[in-house]
Amino acid sequence: MELTDFSKRIFDYLKTIHQSSFSLNVLDRVHDERMSICRTCDHYDRENMMCKVLKVDILPKTQNALERCPEGRWEANSEKWIEHDFNTLTDIVGVFEEELPAE
């Protein structure tokens, strides 16, 4: 496969995933733990629910499985990925593969 074909195929995969309802969120329990940790942090802006270090809304950051605290208070978490998301992504990519013309 040529590099340009490979590049387009990767782009099409990413586009398909983006257009689906797939997300890399953590389990509710993990999100609650992260929020609890953030609420006790000196860098937490309670009024705006923001991290003063990152200057971002803390809610999406604490929900995303790939994110980690810049102060090292919590790390990326793969539990939901292992239990659910990998299979969901495989299904999405499988549907996409079925739509590709044979090589």
ABEGO torsion letter per residue (X at the ends): XBAAAAAAAAAAAAAAAAABABBBBBBAAAAAAAAAAAAABAABBAAAGBBAAAGBBAAAAAABAABBBAAGABBBBAAAAAAAAAAAAAAAAAAAAAABBBX
